[in-house]
Amino acid sequence: MFTFVSLKLPLMNYELLFEQYKESQLKGRYVRLENIVPVLERYKEKNRIEVIGQSVLGQPIYKYAFGNGSLKILMWSQMHGNESTTTKALFDLFRFLDSEDPEVELWRNKFTFYIIPILNPDGAQLYTRENANKIDLNRDFVNLSQPESRLLLEVFHSFKPDFCYNMHDQRTIFAAGKTTNPATVSFLAPSFDESRAVNDVRLQAMKLIVAMNSELQKHIPGQVGRFDDGFNRNCVGDTFQQLGVSTVLFEAGHFKNDYLREETRKYIFISLLSGLSALYENDIVDNNIEDYLNIPQNNICFYDIVYRNVRINYDNSDLITNFASQFREELIEGQLVFNAYISSIGDLEGYFGHVEYDAKGALYQDEMGSLPKIDEKANFTLGKSIKFVNGLLKN
Ligand SMILES: [Zn+2]
């Protein structure tokens, strides 16, 4: 399928490289075409940039190309419009690939990259998972009803990649296994059939994940998860794996207090560089399936904020309970805001908050009374004077 030359390079200092090559023009969660186009202009003169198609609303879809080597990798981000962390990391990679770093020259002759940084520009603009027709593009690979999904499949067939990187964000609800470590990065080598069998195509994806995970463990020990591998033919990763191309799902997740995902962005960048470096040096051949299966599975156990031992008034009697709030990302007058809503009430056994408060029996009160309600905004007091605004303690 592909051949490797073995030319060992000095170990890369990934944290340093990130500081050096981070694309400072892009930040935060609301990343859309108007943010990336001025940055793409910079690469136009090097003939790296091409418009390859249009979204439902006629917005351009761009492709970035690098290298003339035989090992071909197709990457795309933001097929879910509101999942921008990997787009930021891809632009950090572009800056690295534009540098004089010794790796870059070698990579140029080894790899060819086709990278689509925002596959769903309408969803990016609207800050929605779906495209402008309200279709989830990652469930559209049987129907192929949307121009964005058809475009990706066309690029796939014409480019004939050896690897695909399917790049996403995941919610804050996941831990890496049965732990209280957030799944800051999760991976999956998708299944190609119902039985979740492993063939050489899927095995290559697993081995690549093992390489990235072993680097990530040095930076975020215990914070890497493995996504559920139930087969779904509607999903792009499962489809491409079935078509015989090793495909890796990337999920950028939560890092403590990093709701803008500027920290997680770094770990995606490190995943990209360490994975490519391992492919370059053919370091993945000895990786084995057990090391992949030993990556703990994503486990849903987090709320953004949990309040414990809260006194509430229910049916005219006082009782002690726990409740939780979750941030929703809401686009209000063009600004993305994180609004906390009450999302669960009960013993919450087995659940944790990224932030936790112990009310020690203090009475819950809001404008309506002393009973928290699901989907209400999390503005309330505990006891006489402890005030919470947007879910958090107001000092
Ligand atoms: Zn996604």
Residues whose N, C-alpha, C, O or C-beta is under 5 A from the ligand:
A	BS01	ZN	H80 E83 H168 D169
